[in-house]
Amino acid sequence: MAAAAALARLEQKQPRARGPTSQDLIRNQVRKELPAEASVSGSSQASGTNMIAEPKEEGSTHLAAPGVYFTCPLTGAILRKDQRDTRIKEAILSHFSTDPVAASIMKIHTFNKDRDRVKLGVDTIAKYLDNIHLHPEEEKYRKIKLQNKVFQERINCLEGAHEFFEAIGFQKTLLPVPDQEGPEEFYVLSEAALAKPESLERHKEQLLCGEPVRATLIRQRRVFRPSPMASQFDLPPDFFNLTTEEAKREQKLRSEAVERLSMLRTKAMREKEEQREMRKYTYTLLRVRLPDGCLLQGTFYARERVAALYSFVREALQNDWLPFELLASCGQKLSEDENLAFNECGLVPSALLTFSWDMAVLEDIKAAGAKPDSSILKPELLLAIEKLS
């Protein structure tokens, strides 16, 4: 709500921004207003956490997580899964009034999902601008025929491309065409834009270096007291590509058939089924049981690498320099260096892992007459510790 209020005020500002343009500039404009909004809200989140309020629906059970949430990189607003794409597009469109070049670049890279087509179109636009830069005196390079086959096939199909041309100084103009009865529409570079070749070169580089604006998955880090329910996960529908009911029904049918089919399936059939299983989940909820029994929980993409979990755990440790290991429930050691995704390790849509210090290092510390801090997690995280229910 704070971010939305800040964004609304930003949209009301009429003067256009000057100077360098980037996602960072837009993001900073909004975030300058967030501290004031946050102080008014009276929220009391613990330092270092990114909690989301639990849903208060009638008849709802205690979910392991309230859902899957994201942060908009442009406004800082917290978005539900079903809001993510729409709100990011709205944030991009809202910035055309303040920085049309940056907004059009973000639109090209974000609104168009075919990455190969985007690259082809962007490279073609860059070629147009290179020709102008290399041949500033030749008028033919300053005109682009809109009905040109290359323009139609590579550029006209891209959302945001026309806005980009207009933002950097091209104007639509009807011009006569030799051996043709009527005029045709062209983009013609204005004299003012031609007089600033360094600006055109900068905009070209910005376009080439552009990336899709993607929402950041919120980890929703939580710490729980020791609990016999550590391995129980009641997940919300957000964690499934299937609905919760479909997933439960399929799991039941699969359990009933596994004994009968296990001896009949070939290796190729089993591998194909495993690949199909991995694609069912987009997110996973992971818990790590610490040596004192406390639980550290976070939300991840199913296709993220194991190294992301190691980083997540390390950020929560009081002694983050000490090496440690993570073990899956089957006792399998998960190596931080292996380039494996969670779904490749079978850690979807949820999993409980066990944390252990590197015993060799602990022995070295003891031999040196020292001992690690008795507190495993950072004090600020322990202030927000919860009961798992």
Stockholm file with secondary structure:
# STOCKHOLM 1.0

chainA/1-389         MAAAAALARLEQKQPRARGPTSQDLIRNQVRKELPAEASVSGSSQASGTNMIAEPKEEGSTHLAAPGVYFTCPLTGAILRKDQRDTRIKEAILSHFSTDPVAASIMKIHTFNKDRDRVKLGVDTIAKYLDNIHLHPEEEKYRKIKLQNKVFQERINCLEGAHEFFEAIGFQKTLLPVPDQEGPEEFYVLSEAALAKPESLERHKEQLLCGEPVRATLIRQRRVFRPSPMASQFDLPPDFFNLTTEEAKREQKLRSEAVERLSMLRTKAMREKEEQREMRKYTYTLLRVRLPDGCLLQGTFYARERVAALYSFVREALQNDWLPFELLASCGQKLSEDENLAFNECGLVPSALLTFSWDMAVLEDIKAAGAKPDSSILKPELLLAIEKLS
#=GR chainA/1-389 SS CHHHHHHHHHHHCCSCCCSCCCHHHHHHHHHTTHHHHHHHHTCCCCTTCCCCCCCCCTTCCCCSSSCCEEECTTTCCEEETTTHHHHHHHHHHHGGGTCHHHHHHHHHHHHCCCHHHHHHHHHHHHHHHHHHHHCTTCGGGGEEETTCHHHHHHTTTSTTHHHHHHHTTEEEEEECCTTCSSCEEEEEECHHHHTCHHHHHHHHHHHHHCCCCCCEECCCCEEECCCTTTTCCCCCGGGCSSCHHHHHHHHHHHHHHHHHHTTTCCHHHHHHHHHHHHTTCSEEEEEEECTTSCEEEEEEETTSBHHHHHHHHHHHBSSTTSCEEEECTTSCEECTTSCCBTGGGTCCSEEEEEEEECHHHHHHHHHTTCCCCSCCBCHHHHTTCBCCC
#=GC SS_cons         CHHHHHHHHHHHCCSCCCSCCCHHHHHHHHHTTHHHHHHHHTCCCCTTCCCCCCCCCTTCCCCSSSCCEEECTTTCCEEETTTHHHHHHHHHHHGGGTCHHHHHHHHHHHHCCCHHHHHHHHHHHHHHHHHHHHCTTCGGGGEEETTCHHHHHHTTTSTTHHHHHHHTTEEEEEECCTTCSSCEEEEEECHHHHTCHHHHHHHHHHHHHCCCCCCEECCCCEEECCCTTTTCCCCCGGGCSSCHHHHHHHHHHHHHHHHHHTTTCCHHHHHHHHHHHHTTCSEEEEEEECTTSCEEEEEEETTSBHHHHHHHHHHHBSSTTSCEEEECTTSCEECTTSCCBTGGGTCCSEEEEEEEECHHHHHHHHHTTCCCCSCCBCHHHHTTCBCCC
//
